Amino acid sequence: MPSGLSSENGQLPGGLGDCEGLATDFCELAGAIVGDEVALPAGTVLSPGTLIGPGTVVYPRNHIGGFLPAGSRVR
């Protein structure tokens, strides 16, 4: 999990589960929250509010948005 990020209660809900419980402004202004050991190659575009779980691998030239659980592979 990324360090230095918190919601009003001091933790990200559900281990990067979604923006529920976080202020809407936080999710829109944060850009994206990326977990540990995520592979994001050049040419990857992340939408605002994107949450990517640890160990996820994204292949080049993708547009990613929403929630990707830990260990996902996106082609």
N, C-alpha and C positions, 0 to 999 in steps of 0.2 A: 504494500500500500504506500502511496506517496506520503511523505512526511510534510508537516507544516500546513496541512489543510484541515479545516474543521468546520462543522456546522454549529448551530447555536448550542447543541448539547455536547460539543467537543469531539464527536466522532462522525465519520462518514457512515451513513446507514447501510446495513447489509454488506459491508465490505465492498464498496463500489457498486451496490445494487442498482440504484437509480437516484434521481434528484428528489424523491419524496422525502420530506423532512428537512430538506435544505431550502433556504430562501431561493425563490425563483431567480432573483437578481444574481445570486452567486453562480448558479448554473449557467446563466447567459453570459456573465462577465468573465467567468473562469476560463472560457475557451474550451479546453478539454482537460480531463483528469486521466492521466496515464499511469498504470501500475508498473511495478518493477519488472525488469527484463522483457520489456515489450519491444518488438522489432518493427520500426516504422521507417521504411525506405524513402528515398527521395521521390517526390511526385505524389505522395499521399496527402490528401486533404482531409482535415478533421472539422466537422461542423461544431458550432458552439454547443456546449452542454454535453459533449460526447464523454462517455465513461468507458475506459478500456481496462479490463482486468489484467492481473499479472501474467506474464508468460505468453501473451497473445502475439501471434505473428501475422503481419499484414503484408500482402504482396504488393509490388509497386503499382502506382497509378490508380489507386482506389480512392473513392470519396466515402468516408466513414462517418456515420452519425448514430446516435442512440447509445445503447449499452452492448458491450461485448464481454461475455463472461471470461473468467480466467482460463487460459490455455486454448483460446479460440484460434482458428486458422481462417483467414479471410483471403480468398482468391479473387 
